[in-house]
Amino acid sequence: MVILAGGAGRRMGAPKAGVHLAGRTLLEHAVAATRDAGLRPVVVAKGDMALPAVDVERWPEPDDPRHPLTGVAAALERAAGPIVVLPVDLPAVGPGLLRALADRPEPLVVVEAAGRLHPLLGRFDPTHAPDLAAAAVAGAPVVRTVLGLGAARMTDDDVRRHGDPATLLANVNRPEDLAALEARLAGPPPT
């Protein structure tokens, strides 16, 4: 299980892995969900990326190119088999969804639910490493690349078995996204 934590977090104003949500860092949320799914977490990040202290193995990704697929390709080159990938900015993805991704038989499957495709949340096979690395070098769009490789998709119906798709797939890119997810996780205000 690979947790992508290499982004600089420009829109967030800080690297996302260290941002706090409900008393834990986004990285801690990802590690906990991974372990609760019965998977072994590995964090992939640029070598110079400062990360919160967590007891997990870290695999460095190349410094260049700076592209989301660089970390996935680097992890696939190192992995002994298929991997499940979880971006650190999807902190509400739970263990049930991660386990479901791990159990899928397709060589490439991503999540398309809650109104959008999540091309970095999925199960990837090492055979895709060269194509993903080439796409990263070319600066190709992630969605086009993943769909071009014939990715199967987990849909709203698949995701709903594990919780509300809008909550599970809430992407935290900006401070306002973080605040909205924090409020959603806290539940409705008392009446």
C-alpha positions in Angstrom: 0.0 0.0 0.0 1.6 3.3 -1.1 0.7 6.6 0.4 1.6 9.5 -1.9 3.0 12.3 0.2 5.3 14.1 -2.1 3.3 17.2 -3.0 4.5 20.7 -1.9 0.9 21.8 -1.0 1.1 25.2 -2.7 -2.7 25.7 -2.5 -2.7 24.6 1.1 0.1 26.8 2.0 2.1 23.9 3.5 3.0 20.3 2.7 -0.3 18.4 3.0 1.1 15.4 4.9 1.7 17.5 8.0 -1.7 19.3 8.0 -3.9 18.4 10.9 -7.5 17.1 10.6 -9.4 16.1 13.7 -6.3 16.0 15.9 -4.1 14.0 13.5 -2.0 14.8 10.5 -3.3 13.8 7.1 -0.4 11.3 6.9 -1.5 9.7 10.2 -5.0 9.3 8.8 -3.7 7.5 5.7 -1.4 5.3 7.7 -4.2 4.3 10.1 -6.7 3.5 7.3 -4.1 1.4 5.6 -3.2 -0.6 8.7 -6.9 -1.0 9.5 -7.4 -2.4 6.0 -4.8 -5.1 6.8 -2.3 -3.5 4.3 1.4 -2.5 4.9 1.8 1.2 4.5 4.8 2.7 2.6 5.1 6.5 2.1 6.4 7.8 -1.2 7.8 11.3 -1.2 10.6 13.4 -2.6 13.9 12.8 -0.7 13.9 16.4 0.6 10.3 16.4 1.7 9.9 16.8 5.5 7.2 14.5 6.8 5.6 14.0 10.1 7.1 11.3 12.2 5.3 8.0 11.5 6.5 4.5 11.9 6.4 3.4 8.3 8.9 2.7 5.6 9.6 5.6 3.2 10.5 5.1 -0.5 12.0 8.2 -2.2 10.7 9.3 -5.5 13.0 11.0 -8.0 13.3 14.8 -7.7 12.3 15.2 -11.3 9.9 15.4 -12.9 7.6 17.1 -10.4 4.5 15.3 -11.5 1.9 13.2 -9.6 2.7 10.1 -11.6 6.4 10.2 -10.6 5.7 8.7 -7.2 3.4 6.0 -8.5 5.9 4.9 -11.2 8.8 4.9 -8.6 6.7 2.8 -6.2 5.8 0.3 -9.0 9.4 0.0 -10.0 10.2 -1.0 -6.4 7.1 -3.1 -5.5 7.1 -6.8 -5.8 3.5 -6.8 -7.1 0.4 -4.7 -7.5 0.0 -1.8 -5.2 -2.9 0.3 -3.9 -2.2 4.0 -4.0 -3.7 6.5 -1.6 -3.0 10.2 -2.0 -2.4 11.8 1.4 -4.9 14.6 0.5 -7.8 12.1 0.6 -7.8 11.6 4.4 -11.3 10.3 4.8 -10.8 7.2 2.6 -11.5 4.3 5.0 -10.1 0.9 5.3 -13.1 -0.8 3.7 -12.5 1.1 0.4 -8.8 0.4 0.5 -9.4 -3.3 1.1 -11.9 -3.4 -1.8 -9.3 -1.8 -4.1 -6.6 -4.3 -3.0 -9.0 -7.2 -3.7 -9.9 -6.1 -7.2 -8.6 -8.4 -9.9 -7.9 -5.8 -12.6 -4.3 -4.7 -13.3 -5.5 -1.1 -13.1 -8.5 0.2 -11.3 -9.3 3.7 -10.1 -12.2 5.3 -8.2 -14.8 7.4 -10.1 -17.4 8.5 -7.6 -18.7 11.6 -5.9 -18.9 13.4 -9.2 -15.3 13.0 -10.4 -12.5 10.6 -11.3 -9.8 10.1 -8.7 -7.0 8.8 -10.9 -4.4 8.5 -8.1 -6.7 6.4 -5.8 -6.5 3.0 -7.1 -4.8 -0.3 -7.7 -1.8 -0.3 -10.1 0.3 -3.1 -11.5 4.0 -2.9 -12.0 3.6 -3.5 -15.8 2.3 0.1 -15.9 5.5 1.7 -14.4 7.2 2.5 -17.8 4.0 4.2 -19.2 3.4 6.1 -16.0 7.1 7.3 -15.8 7.0 8.3 -19.5 3.7 10.3 -18.9 5.3 12.0 -16.0 8.3 13.1 -18.0 6.0 14.3 -20.8 3.9 16.2 -18.3 0.8 14.4 -19.5 -2.5 14.8 -17.7 -3.0 12.2 -15.0 -6.6 11.4 -15.9 -5.9 11.0 -19.6 -2.9 8.8 -18.8 -4.8 6.5 -16.5 -7.8 6.2 -18.7 -5.5 5.6 -21.7 -4.1 2.6 -19.9 -7.6 1.1 -19.8 -8.3 1.6 -16.1 -11.4 -0.1 -14.7 -13.4 2.1 -12.4 -15.0 1.7 -9.0 -18.2 3.7 -9.1 -20.5 5.4 -6.6 -22.3 2.1 -6.0 -19.0 0.4 -5.1 -17.8 3.2 -2.9 -21.2 3.6 -1.1 -20.7 0.1 0.4 -18.0 1.7 2.5 -19.7 5.0 3.4 -20.8 8.3 1.9 -18.8 8.8 -1.3 -18.8 12.6 -0.9 -17.2 12.2 2.6 -14.8 9.4 1.8 -13.5 11.1 -1.3 -13.3 14.7 0.1 -10.1 16.1 -1.4 -8.1 18.4 0.8 -6.2 20.9 -1.4 -6.9 24.2 0.3 -7.6 25.4 3.8 -11.3 25.8 3.0 -11.4 22.1 1.9 -9.8 21.2 5.2 -12.4 23.3 7.2 -15.3 21.8 5.2 -14.1 18.2 5.9 -13.5 18.9 9.5 -17.1 20.2 9.8 -18.5 17.2 8.0 -16.6 14.8 10.2 -17.7 16.6 13.3 -21.3 16.0 12.4 -24.3 18.3 12.5 -24.3 21.1 15.1 -26.4 20.4 18.2 -30.0 21.6 18.1 
